[in-house]
Amino acid sequence: MTVSAYPPQVTDLLPRAQELEASLGALPSENRIKTELKVGRPKAKAIRAALERGIAPTDPAPEDAAPDPVPAAIEPERKPVPAPETAPVAVEPTTQRETVADPVPAAEPGKPRSVPSWPVLILALPAFASVWSGWVGLGEMTGFGVVHPLPGIADGFSLNTAITLPIGVETYAAYALRVWLSRLGTLRARVFAKWSAIGSLALGALGQVAYHHMEAAGVTHAPWQITTVVACLPVAVLGMGAALAHLNHDARS
């Protein structure tokens, strides 16, 4: 098998790797880089490290390619060199091995220190109390209330269905935000999560506004338009949650 004496350098392959990352919507694995760009493992590791850091990597000595043109250019000069001067030539493989070792630490860069998330819990407590009471109040104005879900089995067991509104709408909004802002899913999943999260948060804000306006005006039964929208929320949340879960599953398979 004849190997080209001028294999493509890592810096030349980096634009193709960036196009591959853009098409996948996520950082490609080493095996994917090897398959798509037809390179060996050292080059694949160097390219992946460069994509993580967003900079051009140092070219490693590839396993699947012929020696670089520099040693080939030096080869004719070694013939007239006397035997005592052959010792400096033996240093070159050491230099090449050091070049191969450079990308290895870069493949696992140090993780930045994360910001603690416990202040979010403190911020969530007043928001949870306000959002919960608003959704439950709006649910009662639109026909949600106490039901007995197990008649004949547990007649004494009752459930206020108004709690399904804050649990469904706000939980899905938080879940969609997590998928949108992370880099774990595909571009298609993140786009769907982005717009559905924005829609859920906007719908939640409108629900709070409608409840407080009707509560301040002494309204006990919401208009039919608001009742129609609120009644459809559990079904809409179920559909969006199932769709986003399927998109995430496809991204990991």
C-alpha positions in Angstrom: 0.0 0.0 0.0 1.5 3.4 -1.1 1.1 6.3 1.4 1.3 9.9 0.3 4.5 11.6 1.4 2.6 14.8 2.0 -0.4 13.8 4.3 -2.8 16.6 5.2 -1.8 18.5 8.3 -4.1 19.0 11.3 -4.4 22.7 10.7 -5.6 21.9 7.1 -8.2 19.4 8.5 -9.5 21.7 11.2 -12.0 23.6 8.9 -13.5 20.3 7.8 -13.8 19.2 11.4 -15.5 22.5 12.3 -18.0 21.9 9.4 -18.6 18.4 10.8 -19.2 19.8 14.3 -21.7 22.4 12.8 -23.6 19.7 10.9 -23.8 17.4 14.0 -24.7 20.3 16.3 -22.4 18.8 18.9 -18.7 18.0 19.5 -17.9 14.9 17.3 -16.2 11.9 18.9 -12.7 10.7 18.0 -14.1 7.7 16.1 -16.4 10.0 14.1 -13.4 12.3 13.2 -11.3 9.3 12.2 -14.1 8.0 10.0 -15.1 11.3 8.4 -11.7 12.8 7.9 -9.8 9.5 7.3 -7.1 10.1 9.8 -5.4 8.2 12.6 -6.1 8.4 16.3 -3.3 11.0 17.2 -4.7 13.4 14.6 -8.2 12.7 15.7 -7.4 13.4 19.3 -5.6 16.7 18.4 -8.5 17.8 16.2 -11.0 17.1 18.9 -8.9 18.9 21.5 -8.7 22.0 19.1 -12.5 21.9 18.7 -13.0 21.9 22.5 -10.6 24.8 23.0 -11.5 26.7 19.8 -7.9 27.1 18.7 -5.6 25.5 16.1 -3.7 22.5 17.5 -0.1 21.4 17.2 0.3 18.8 14.4 1.0 15.4 15.9 3.1 12.7 14.1 0.3 10.6 12.6 0.3 6.9 12.8 -1.4 6.3 9.4 0.8 8.6 7.3 4.3 8.7 5.9 7.0 10.9 7.6 6.7 14.7 7.3 8.4 16.4 4.4 11.0 17.9 6.7 12.8 14.6 7.5 12.5 13.7 3.8 14.3 16.9 2.9 17.0 16.2 5.4 17.6 12.7 4.2 19.9 13.7 1.2 22.1 15.8 3.5 22.7 12.8 5.9 24.6 10.8 3.2 27.8 13.0 3.0 27.8 13.6 6.8 30.7 11.8 8.5 30.0 9.0 11.0 30.8 11.1 14.1 28.2 13.7 13.2 25.3 11.2 13.0 24.5 11.6 16.7 22.5 14.9 16.3 20.4 13.1 13.7 19.2 10.6 16.4 17.6 13.5 18.3 15.0 14.1 15.6 12.7 11.1 16.6 12.8 12.4 20.2 11.6 15.8 19.0 8.8 14.1 17.0 7.7 12.0 20.0 7.5 15.2 22.0 5.3 16.7 19.2 3.0 13.7 19.5 2.8 14.0 23.2 1.7 17.7 23.1 -2.0 17.1 22.1 -2.5 14.5 24.9 -2.9 16.9 27.8 -4.9 19.2 25.5 -7.5 16.4 24.9 -8.6 16.8 28.6 -8.4 20.5 29.4 -8.9 21.5 33.0 -12.6 22.1 33.8 -13.4 25.7 34.9 -14.6 26.1 38.4 -18.3 26.1 38.3 -20.5 28.7 40.0 -22.4 27.2 43.0 -26.1 26.8 42.2 -27.5 26.9 45.8 -28.6 30.6 45.5 -31.1 29.5 42.8 -32.9 27.5 45.5 -33.3 30.7 47.6 -34.6 32.6 44.6 -37.0 29.8 43.7 -38.8 29.7 47.1 -40.7 33.0 46.7 -41.3 32.3 43.0 -42.6 28.8 43.8 -45.0 30.1 46.4 -46.4 32.8 44.1 -46.6 30.7 41.0 -48.2 27.8 42.8 -50.9 29.9 44.4 -51.6 31.7 41.1 -51.9 28.5 39.0 -54.1 26.8 41.7 -56.3 29.8 42.0 -56.7 30.1 38.2 -57.4 26.4 38.0 -60.2 26.7 40.4 -61.7 29.5 38.4 -61.6 27.4 35.3 -63.2 24.3 36.6 -60.3 22.4 38.1 -61.0 21.2 41.6 -61.3 18.3 44.0 -62.0 14.9 42.4 -62.1 11.3 43.7 -59.8 9.4 41.2 -60.4 5.9 42.8 -64.2 5.5 43.2 -65.1 2.1 44.6 -61.5 1.4 45.5 -60.5 4.3 47.8 -63.6 6.5 48.2 -61.9 8.6 50.8 -59.0 9.5 48.5 -59.3 12.9 46.9 -57.1 15.0 44.7 -57.3 18.7 43.7 -56.6 18.7 40.0 -55.6 22.4 40.1 -52.1 21.4 41.2 -51.5 19.8 37.9 -51.1 23.2 36.3 -48.1 24.5 38.2 -46.4 21.1 38.2 -46.9 20.5 34.5 -46.2 23.9 33.0 -43.4 25.1 35.2 -41.6 21.8 35.4 -41.6 21.5 31.6 -40.3 25.0 31.2 -37.3 24.2 33.5 -36.7 20.9 31.7 -36.7 22.6 28.3 -34.4 25.4 29.5 -31.9 22.7 30.6 -31.9 21.0 27.2 -31.7 24.4 25.4 -28.7 25.8 27.4 -26.7 22.5 27.5 -24.6 21.1 24.6 -25.7 17.5 25.2 -28.5 17.3 22.5 -28.6 17.8 18.8 -29.3 21.2 17.2 -32.8 20.1 16.4 -33.5 19.2 20.0 -32.0 22.4 21.3 -34.1 24.5 18.9 -37.3 22.8 19.9 -36.4 23.2 23.6 -35.6 26.9 23.1 -38.9 27.9 21.6 -41.0 25.6 23.8 -39.3 26.9 26.9 -39.9 30.5 25.9 -43.5 29.7 25.1 -44.0 27.9 28.4 -42.6 30.8 30.4 -44.6 33.3 28.5 -47.8 31.3 29.0 -47.0 31.0 32.7 -46.6 34.7 33.0 -49.9 35.4 31.1 -51.7 32.9 33.4 -50.4 34.7 36.5 -51.5 38.1 35.0 -55.0 36.7 34.2 -55.4 35.3 37.7 -54.4 38.4 39.6 -56.6 40.6 37.4 -59.6 38.4 38.0 -58.9 38.1 41.7 -58.6 41.9 42.1 -61.8 42.3 40.2 -63.7 39.8 42.3 -64.3 37.4 39.5 -65.0 33.8 40.6 -65.4 32.1 37.2 -63.0 32.8 34.4 -64.3 33.7 30.9 -64.7 30.8 28.5 -61.7 31.9 26.4 -59.3 31.6 29.4 -61.0 28.4 30.5 -60.4 26.8 27.1 -56.7 27.7 27.1 -56.2 26.5 30.7 -58.0 23.2 30.0 -55.7 22.4 27.1 -52.5 23.0 29.1 -52.1 19.5 30.5 -52.4 17.9 27.1 -50.0 20.5 25.5 -47.4 19.9 28.2 -47.6 16.2 27.8 -47.1 16.5 24.0 -44.2 18.8 24.2 -42.5 16.8 27.0 -42.8 13.6 25.0 -41.5 15.2 21.8 -38.5 16.7 23.6 -37.7 13.4 25.3 -37.8 11.6 21.9 -35.5 14.2 20.4 -33.0 13.7 23.3 -33.1 10.0 23.0 -32.4 10.2 19.2 -29.4 12.4 20.0 -27.9 9.9 22.3 -28.5 6.8 20.2 
